[in-house]
């Protein structure tokens, strides 16, 4: 992740790390090696798929309270706020869920409010244009689809439409 500039490779690596963070047993290893600090700069990348996976990674880590201090002190709030502002609906959804996870501890409320999280979330919830559903084509390029083809993507897309993201 630190040295590779190929978006397809980075996207796959980040997706693998995100999958690993779905198991809480992996979190101590990730914290010990500070992998989350390597991921934070990826939120600035123009590749929507890579940002989506970075948001999923950080959101999964934020699901466990003992991960909150390094996320908050390391710049995780700013990264998730950036994710909320991405045009991709799934990136915004994952980033918002990450902020929700961080807000479950009272001691995180002051840093969240100092970062003006509430303003970004209000803006996100009241966006008139909304976010756009994005998916990867067979070459790994991001494209907009009217209807996703895989059952999970179709369900995610329908969720976003039902709740006004798309």
TIDOBA-850769 format. One line per 3 residues: number of its first residue (from 1); their letters; for each residue x, y, z of N, C-alpha, C, CB. Coordinates in steps of 0.2 Angstrom, whole numbers, plus 5000, padded with zeros to 4 digits. Each point is the difference from the previous one (the first is absolute). Glycine has a CB too. Layout:
NUM) A) X:Y:Z:X:Y:Z:X:Y:Z:X:Y:Z; ...;
// end
This chain:
1) XXX) 5004:4994:5000:4996:5006:5000:5004:5006:5000:4991:4994:5006; 5015:5006:4997:5004:5006:5001:5004:5002:4993:5001:4997:5013; 5000:4998:4983:5005:5001:4995:4996:4999:4993:5010:4996:5007;
4) XXX) 4985:5000:4993:4997:4999:4993:4995:5005:4998:5001:4988:5003; 4999:5014:4991:4996:5006:4997:4995:4997:4996:5009:5008:5001; 4990:4986:4997:4995:4997:4996:4994:4999:5003:5009:4994:4994;
7) XXX) 4986:5010:5004:4993:5000:5004:4997:4993:5000:4998:5012:4996; 5002:4984:4999:4997:4994:5000:5004:4995:5006:4997:5001:4988; 5009:5000:5012:5004:4996:5005:4998:5003:5007:5009:4997:4992;
10) XXX) 4991:5009:5009:4999:5003:5006:4992:4999:5003:5008:5009:4997; 4988:4991:4998:4993:4998:5001:4999:4993:5003:4996:5008:4991; 5008:4988:5006:4999:4993:5002:5003:4999:5007:5000:4996:4988;
13) XXX) 5006:5007:5013:5003:4999:5006:4996:5003:5006:5011:5001:4994; 4986:5005:5005:4996:5003:5005:4994:4996:5001:5004:5011:4996; 4993:4986:4999:4994:4996:5001:5002:4994:5004:4996:5004:4989;
16) XXX) 5010:4993:5010:5002:4994:5004:5001:5003:5008:5006:4995:4990; 4997:5010:5011:5000:5003:5007:4994:5001:5003:5011:5005:4997; 4984:4998:4999:4993:5001:5002:4997:4994:5002:4999:5010:4993;
19) XXX) 5002:4985:5003:4997:4993:5002:5003:4998:5006:4998:4997:4988; 5008:5003:5013:5003:4998:5006:4998:5004:5007:5010:4997:4993; 4988:5009:5006:4998:5004:5005:4992:4998:5002:5008:5010:4997;
22) XXX) 4989:4986:4999:4994:4998:5002:5000:4995:5006:4996:5002:4988; 5010:4995:5013:5001:4996:5006:5004:5004:5005:5000:4989:4993; 4996:5011:5013:5003:5004:5005:5007:4997:5003:4988:5004:5003;
25) XXX) 5013:4990:4996:5006:4997:5002:5006:5003:4996:4994:4989:5003; 5005:5014:4991:5006:5003:4997:5001:5007:5002:4997:4993:4990; 4999:5010:5014:5001:5007:5002:5006:5001:5004:4988:5001:4999;
28) XXX) 5014:4995:5006:5006:5001:5004:5006:5000:4995:4995:4995:5010; 5006:5001:4985:5006:5000:4996:5000:5006:4996:4999:4988:4999; 4995:5014:4998:5000:5006:4996:5002:5006:5004:4991:4995:4993;
31) XXX) 5006:5006:5013:5002:5005:5005:5007:5000:5001:4989:5000:5005; 5014:4994:4997:5007:5000:5002:5005:5002:4994:4997:4990:5008; 5001:5009:4986:5004:5002:4994:4998:5006:4997:5002:4988:4998;
34) XXX) 4993:5016:5005:4998:5006:4998:4998:5000:4993:5007:5005:5009; 4990:4990:4989:4998:5000:4993:4995:5005:4998:5002:4988:5000; 4993:5014:5005:4995:5005:4999:5004:5007:4998:4992:4994:5008;
37) XXX) 5014:5007:4994:5003:5006:4998:5002:5000:4993:5004:5002:5012; 4997:4993:4985:5002:4999:4993:4994:5001:4996:5009:4992:5002; 4985:5006:5000:4994:5001:4997:4997:5007:4999:4998:4988:5004;
40) XXX) 5003:5016:5001:4997:5007:5001:5002:5004:4993:5001:4999:5013; 5005:5001:4985:5001:5004:4994:4996:4998:4994:5011:5002:5004; 4987:4992:4996:4996:4997:4994:4993:5004:4999:5006:4989:5001;
43) XXX) 4992:5014:5004:4994:5003:4999:5000:5006:4996:4997:4997:5011; 5010:5006:4988:5001:5005:4995:5001:4998:4993:5005:5006:5009; 4995:4987:4990:5001:4998:4993:4993:5001:4996:5008:4991:5004;
46) XXX) 4993:5010:4989:4994:5001:4996:4997:4994:4998:5006:5010:4996; 4997:4984:5005:4997:4994:4999:4994:4998:5004:5011:4996:4995; 4983:5004:5003:4994:4999:5004:5000:4993:5004:4994:5008:4992;
49) XXX) 5008:4987:5004:5000:4993:5003:5005:5000:5005:4997:4996:4989; 5009:5007:5011:5005:5000:5005:4997:5004:5006:5009:4999:4991; 4988:5006:5008:4998:5004:5006:4994:4996:5003:5003:5011:4994;
52) XXX) 4993:4986:5002:4995:4996:5003:5003:4994:5005:4992:5003:4990; 5013:4994:5007:5003:4995:5004:5003:5003:5007:5002:4993:4989; 5001:5012:5010:5004:5004:5006:4994:5001:5005:5009:5005:4993;
55) XXX) 4986:4998:5005:4994:5002:5004:4997:4993:5004:4997:5010:4993; 5003:4985:5003:4997:4994:5003:5005:4997:5005:4994:4997:4989; 5013:5004:5010:5005:4997:5004:4999:5004:5007:5008:4998:4990;
58) XXX) 4992:5009:5009:5000:5004:5006:4994:4999:5004:5007:5008:4994; 4987:4991:5003:4994:4999:5003:5000:4994:5004:4994:5006:4991; 5009:4988:5006:5000:4994:5003:5004:5001:5007:4999:4994:4989;
61) XXX) 5007:5009:5010:5004:5001:5006:4996:5004:5005:5010:5000:4993; 4986:5005:5005:4997:5004:5005:4994:4997:5003:5003:5009:4993; 4995:4985:5005:4995:4996:5003:5002:4997:5007:4996:4997:4989;
64) XXX) 5011:5003:5013:5002:4998:5006:5003:5006:5004:5003:4988:4995; 4994:5013:5011:5002:5006:5004:5007:5000:5002:4989:4999:5005; 5015:4996:4996:5007:5001:5001:5004:5002:4994:4999:4991:5009;
67) XXX) 4998:5009:4985:5004:5003:4994:4999:5008:5000:4998:4989:4994; 4997:5014:5010:4998:5007:4999:5006:5004:5001:4989:4997:5004; 5015:5003:5002:5005:5005:5001:5005:5000:4994:4999:4998:5012;
70) XXX) 5004:4997:4985:5004:5001:4995:4997:5003:4994:5007:4991:5004; 4987:5007:4995:4996:5003:4994:4999:5008:5001:4994:4989:4998; 5004:5013:5008:4999:5007:5001:5006:5004:5000:4990:4997:5007;
73) XXX) 5015:5000:4997:5006:5004:5000:5004:5000:4994:5000:4997:5012; 4999:4998:4984:5004:5000:4993:4997:5003:4994:5004:4989:5005; 4991:5014:4996:4997:5004:4994:4994:4996:4997:5011:5005:4998;
76) XXX) 4986:4990:5005:4995:4996:4997:4993:5004:4999:5005:4990:5006; 4994:5015:4999:4994:5004:4999:5000:5004:4994:4999:5000:5012; 5007:5003:4986:5000:5004:4994:5000:4996:4994:5007:5008:5006;
79) XXX) 4996:4986:4994:4999:4995:4995:4993:4998:4998:5012:4996:5003; 4985:5002:5003:4993:4998:4999:4995:5006:4997:5002:4991:5009; 5000:5015:4994:4996:5006:4997:5001:5001:4993:5001:5005:5011;
82) XXX) 5005:4994:4986:5002:5000:4993:4996:4995:4996:5012:5004:5003; 4988:4990:5000:4996:4994:4997:4993:5002:5000:5007:4992:5004; 4990:5012:5000:4993:5002:5000:4999:5005:4994:4999:4998:5012;
85) XXX) 5006:5005:4986:4999:5005:4995:5002:4997:4993:5003:5009:5008; 4998:4985:4991:5002:4997:4994:4993:4999:4996:5010:4994:5005; 4991:5006:4988:4994:4999:4996:4997:4993:5000:5005:5009:4993;
88) XXX) 4999:4986:5009:4998:4994:5000:4995:4998:5006:5011:4997:4994; 4983:5001:5005:4995:4999:5005:5003:4995:5005:4991:5003:4992; 5012:4992:5006:5002:4994:5005:5006:5003:5004:4996:4991:4992;
91) XXX) 5008:5013:5006:5006:5003:5004:4997:5004:5005:5008:5000:4990; 4987:5005:5008:4997:5004:5005:4996:4996:5005:4999:5009:4992; 4998:4985:5006:4996:4996:5005:5005:4997:5005:4991:4998:4991;
94) XXX) 5015:4999:5006:5005:4997:5005:5003:5005:5005:5002:4992:4991; 4999:5014:5006:5003:5005:5004:4995:5003:5006:5007:5003:4990; 4987:4997:5008:4995:5002:5005:4999:4995:5005:4994:5007:4991;
97) XXX) 5006:4987:5007:5000:4995:5005:5006:5000:5005:4993:4993:4992; 5013:5008:5005:5006:5001:5004:4999:5005:5005:5007:4996:4991; 4991:5010:5007:4998:5005:5005:4995:4998:5005:5003:5009:4992;
100) XXX) 4992:4988:5006:4995:4997:5005:5004:4995:5005:4991:5001:4991; 5013:4995:5007:5003:4996:5004:5005:5004:5005:5000:4991:4991; 5003:5014:5007:5004:5004:5005:4996:5004:5005:5008:5001:4991;
103) XXX) 4986:5000:5007:4995:5004:5004:4997:4996:5006:4998:5007:4990; 5003:4986:5010:4997:4996:5005:5004:5001:5006:4997:4992:4991; 5008:5011:5010:5004:5002:5006:4999:5007:5002:5008:4990:4998;
106) XXX) 4990:5011:5008:4999:5007:5002:5007:5004:5000:4990:4997:5007; 5015:5000:4994:5007:5004:5000:5002:5002:4993:5003:4994:5010; 4993:5003:4985:5002:5002:4993:4996:5006:4998:5003:4988:4997;
109) XXX) 4992:5014:5007:4995:5005:4997:5004:5007:4999:4990:4994:5006; 5014:5008:4999:5003:5006:4999:5005:5001:4994:5000:5001:5013; 5004:4994:4986:5004:5000:4994:4996:5000:4993:5009:4994:5006;
112) XXX) 4985:5002:4995:4996:5000:4994:4996:5007:4999:4998:4988:5002; 5000:5015:5003:4997:5007:4999:5005:5005:4998:4992:4997:5009; 5014:5002:4994:5006:5005:4998:5001:5000:4993:5005:4999:5012;
115) XXX) 4995:4995:4985:5001:4999:4993:4994:5002:4996:5008:4990:5003; 4987:5012:5000:4994:5003:4996:4996:4994:4996:5006:5011:4999; 4995:4983:5004:4996:4994:4997:4993:5001:4999:5008:4993:5005;
118) XXX) 4989:5011:5000:4993:5001:4999:4998:5004:4994:4999:5000:5012; 5005:5005:4986:4999:5004:4994:5000:4996:4994:5005:5010:5006; 5000:4986:4993:5001:4995:4994:4994:4995:5000:5013:5002:5000;
121) XXX) 4985:4996:5005:4995:4995:5000:4993:5003:4998:5006:4993:5009; 4993:5013:4994:4994:5004:4998:5000:5001:4992:4999:5005:5012; 5007:4997:4986:5000:5002:4993:4999:4993:4996:5008:5010:5002;
124) XXX) 4995:4985:5000:4999:4994:4996:4993:4997:5000:5012:4997:5004; 4985:5004:5002:4993:4998:5000:4995:5005:4996:5002:4995:5012; 5000:5011:4987:4995:5004:4997:5003:5002:4993:4997:5005:5011;
127) XXX) 5007:4991:4986:5003:5001:4993:4994:4999:4995:5011:4996:5003; 4988:5009:4993:4995:5000:4995:5002:4995:4994:4997:5012:5003; 5009:4988:4995:5002:4996:4994:5001:4993:5002:5005:5010:4995;
130) XXX) 4998:4989:5012:5001:4993:5002:5006:4997:4997:4988:4998:5001; 5014:4996:5001:5006:4997:4998:4998:4995:4994:5005:5001:5012; 5000:4996:4985:4999:4996:4994:5003:4993:5002:5001:5010:4992;
133) XXX) 4995:4985:5006:5002:4993:5000:5005:4999:4995:4989:4996:5004; 5017:5001:4998:5005:4999:4996:5002:4992:5001:5005:5012:5000; 4997:4985:4994:5002:4993:5000:5006:4999:4996:4988:4996:5002;
136) XXX) 5016:4999:4998:5006:4998:4996:4997:4996:4994:5008:5001:5010; 4995:5001:4984:4999:4995:4995:5005:4995:4999:4995:5010:4994; 5005:4986:5001:5004:4994:5000:5008:5002:4999:4990:4994:4995;
139) XXX) 5011:5012:5004:5007:5002:4999:5002:5004:5007:4999:5001:4987; 4997:4999:5017:5002:5003:5007:4998:5008:5000:5009:4991:5001; 4988:5011:4993:4999:5008:5000:4993:5001:5003:5007:5001:4990;
142) XXX) 4993:5005:5013:4993:5002:5003:4995:5002:4995:5006:5003:5011; 4988:4995:4989:4995:5002:4996:4994:5001:5004:5005:4994:4990; 4990:5010:5007:4994:5001:5003:4995:4995:4996:5002:5012:5003;
145) XXX) 4994:4984:5001:4995:4996:4998:4993:5002:5002:5009:4990:5000; 4987:5008:4995:4993:5001:5002:4998:4995:5005:4997:5005:4989; 5005:4988:5009:4998:4995:5005:5006:4996:5001:4988:5000:4996;
148) XXX) 5015:4999:5010:5006:4995:5001:4998:4993:4998:5004:5008:5009; 5001:4988:4990:4998:4993:4997:5001:4995:5006:5004:5003:4989; 5000:4998:5016:5000:4995:5005:4995:5001:5005:5012:4999:4999;
151) XXX) 4986:4995:5004:4994:5001:5005:5002:5005:5006:4996:4988:4997; 5010:5011:5006:5002:5005:5005:5000:5007:4998:5006:4990:5005; 4997:5011:4989:5000:5007:4998:4993:5003:4999:5012:4997:4995;
154) XXX) 4984:4998:5002:4993:5003:4999:4997:5001:5006:4999:4993:4990; 5002:5003:5015:4996:5002:5007:5003:5006:5003:4999:4988:5002; 5008:5013:4997:5003:5006:5003:4997:5006:4996:5010:4994:5003;
157) XXX) 4990:5006:4991:4997:5005:4995:4993:5002:5002:5008:4997:4991; 4988:4998:5010:4993:5001:5002:4999:5003:5007:4997:4990:4993; 5008:5008:5011:5000:5004:5007:5001:5007:4999:5004:4989:5006;
160) XXX) 5001:5013:4990:5002:5007:4999:4994:5004:4997:5012:4996:4999; 4985:5001:4996:4994:5003:4997:4995:5001:5005:5003:4995:4989; 4995:5000:5015:4995:5000:5005:5001:5005:5005:4998:4988:4998;
163) XXX) 5008:5014:5004:5001:5005:5005:5003:5006:4997:5002:4991:5008; 4997:5010:4986:5001:5007:4997:5008:5001:4998:4989:5004:5006; 5015:4992:4994:5007:5001:4999:5001:5001:4992:5004:4994:5010;
166) X) 4992:5003:4986:5001:4999:4993:4995:5003:4996:5007:4990:5002;
// end
